[in-house]
């Protein structure tokens, strides 16, 4: 029994994927603190939350949701193509497309931020709305979407590098690394799926 | 057994560059040990000045402001730069792969990166202290930390944020390693309890640290932009901060104590020559403490104005933590029963741990009782209680482990007599320092003031004198362990006749840990009393 070889670090199948899952568990708790703060604010200032939410740009928010959901579908395709010998030539292009959709999301988010800055929706002395709680809403809006944006930037960079490496047939642009990147990308997408209704759709009809 | 002629991980590259770019978990553990030791003595220096100031009732050594900065520096450094990384990052890093029969951790480069993050975060924190310090206390309560404190709050928080990343990456690495890199035939219930302790600790690091990270982000945003999350002046709620902070910081206590329990569970069976009593219940108890530990944070907030219902639930859950903790204490004691006990230095520290942890745990029940806590909160009783857990528990176990595995890590034996003297000094000094603080707290002396009424002076003098003894007890190992690196006796591969896989390889181990794959025994802790103990004489 002592002749059995020991497992090699890095060579064990599934090691990287498990690592990413553990990291994502950590990320859930990271955003969890923000969702707790959101829950607290919304129960304390339902009116302020509703009033402030009406000042978010629901059209751009919805377009962004569509972009991000599409990007998740595209990266799922990339993973599937990488697994199939005959479809492998698509992988790099699909990865690049995912990164492009992500970048479009960030560009639109930038347009939104710009408009909100002009309308004095950034918390501070000249904040535009006077309903109590509205400023807290926008504080959380910027922190939540901002941190989500930081995660997007990391994801876009990773996908761009992977797409480049895959096109030039680099060793490290392997199927398992693509899958790990896809896991991360889906997570960032899921965070947005929660952020979208919480930030854009509070009593929209009111 | 050609210990001296075959190369070890220590000979595998002798340049500083080879150390700073290593991905060998054993070398990274040494890097951690050096950095952590430095921070330990910086934090200890702050504590020394605090105890000197408190020798007299008047504030005659440092000003109010300086005192506030001193206890904040002591807390921040000891919690984040020493206690949390100490056993996991030093002993865990070195031993976990050896104990489960792995060649390294699952992600060796990530391991090195977490050391660099730790050092970077530590240096940022230190810089904040040298620029002028922070006076909020290590808890950074709002609104003082957001609105009033005119000190380097943001810079310190940035340092803590970076160190948090290092914690998460270490935890992640350990979890994946234990899942994927166990040697063939090393089942979950053959894992040494130290590995169980590391696993439970890692779960907490991965799941609690991010909550601290987001709290820090919000606190920095509040301080810079006054966004109104925590500060009531802008519509925020300070209680939200306390909930988020303690959701991390209470489990963080278990990050300090669970690895300590793991260390003690390795040492007690070895020096009593008995299998650990109730192995499975020990493993379950560790996991129970880790999970219930996530649900008790509100006991830090009994006087904060939270609802009585919440307080009662938090109180009940805090009492429940006592059950698995007591299981562990009883099992260690039962392991000693009819054992062939040897009082070597690691065992002295481990036995000290059991006594001090028990006192720390029982006084925790005082504080978990709602009515008593109203009287005792924010007094020296609390200070004494958590020092019994953190210093009497975690630091004792760290020193126990340091001595126990020193021969494995360095190939040299520490001077046994000096080590025993230091262990006894630490135990005496510790009790002299902190036991009077229980009495002071019960009499009503509040924490965090640099002056106090004259009737408290006698007990404070005991405490300050004890701190001096404790300081000598901590400096001694620094000297004789360093001495032993060059002059210590060659230890041999298994000087204590211990049964873990880490003792099957050479001392110090080769770069890839095992020359031949280790033999995983059928039962873990297979100690027998009647078995001849090959090493007993060599050590004596």
Contacts between the chains, C-beta under 8 A, distances in Angstrom:
chain1	res1	chain2	res2	distance
A	1	B	184	7.5
A	1	B	185	6.4
A	1	B	519	7.1
A	1	B	520	7.5
A	2	B	516	6.3
A	2	B	517	5.4
A	2	B	518	7.2
A	2	B	519	4.8
A	3	B	517	7.0
A	4	B	183	7.8
A	4	B	184	4.4
A	4	B	185	7.8
A	4	B	517	6.0
A	5	B	517	6.5
A	6	B	101	5.9
A	6	B	102	6.4
A	6	B	103	5.7
A	6	B	181	7.9
A	6	B	183	5.7
A	6	B	184	7.9
A	6	B	514	6.8
A	6	B	517	5.4
A	7	B	102	6.6
A	7	B	103	7.8
A	7	B	180	6.8
A	7	B	181	4.9
A	7	B	182	7.6
A	7	B	183	7.5
A	8	B	103	6.6
A	9	B	102	7.0
A	9	B	103	5.9
A	9	B	104	4.5
A	9	B	105	6.6
A	9	B	106	5.7
A	9	B	107	7.6
A	9	B	108	6.0
A	9	B	177	7.9
A	9	B	181	6.4
A	10	B	106	7.4
A	10	B	107	7.6
A	10	B	108	7.7
A	12	B	106	7.5
A	12	B	180	4.6
A	12	B	181	6.6
A	14	B	180	6.8
A	15	B	106	5.1
A	15	B	107	7.8
A	15	B	176	5.9
A	15	B	180	4.9
A	15	B	181	8.0
A	18	B	175	7.8
A	18	B	176	5.0
A	18	B	179	6.0
A	18	B	180	6.6
A	19	B	106	6.7
A	19	B	107	6.3
A	19	B	110	8.0
A	19	B	172	5.9
A	19	B	173	7.8
A	19	B	176	4.8
A	22	B	171	7.9
A	22	B	172	4.7
A	22	B	175	5.3
A	22	B	176	6.4
A	22	B	206	5.8
A	23	B	168	7.8
A	23	B	172	5.8
A	23	B	206	8.0
A	25	B	206	6.2
A	25	B	207	6.5
A	26	B	168	5.4
A	26	B	172	7.1
A	26	B	206	4.7
A	26	B	207	6.7
A	26	B	209	7.2
A	26	B	210	4.9
A	27	B	210	6.8
A	29	B	207	5.3
A	29	B	208	7.2
A	29	B	210	4.2
A	29	B	211	5.3
A	30	B	210	3.6
A	30	B	211	7.3
A	30	B	213	5.9
A	30	B	214	5.2
A	31	B	214	7.3
A	32	B	210	7.7
A	32	B	211	6.7
A	32	B	214	7.7
A	33	B	210	7.5
A	33	B	211	4.9
A	33	B	214	3.6
A	33	B	215	6.0
A	33	B	218	7.4
A	33	B	244	5.4
A	33	B	247	7.9
A	34	B	214	5.9
A	34	B	218	7.8
A	36	B	240	7.7
A	36	B	243	7.5
A	36	B	244	6.9
A	37	B	218	6.8
A	37	B	229	5.9
A	37	B	240	6.2
A	37	B	244	7.7
A	40	B	237	6.7
A	40	B	240	5.5
A	44	B	237	7.6
A	123	B	225	6.2
A	123	B	226	7.3
A	123	B	227	4.5
A	123	B	228	6.5
A	124	B	225	6.7
A	124	B	226	7.3
A	132	B	235	6.6
A	133	B	235	6.9
A	135	B	227	7.4
A	135	B	228	5.5
A	135	B	234	7.4
A	135	B	235	6.6
A	136	B	227	7.4
A	136	B	228	4.9
A	136	B	229	6.7
A	136	B	235	5.6
A	136	B	236	6.9
A	139	B	221	7.4
A	139	B	225	7.7
A	139	B	227	3.4
A	139	B	228	5.8
A	139	B	229	6.0
A	140	B	229	7.2
A	142	B	227	7.9
A	143	B	217	7.0
A	143	B	218	6.7
A	143	B	221	6.0
A	143	B	227	7.6
A	147	B	217	7.2
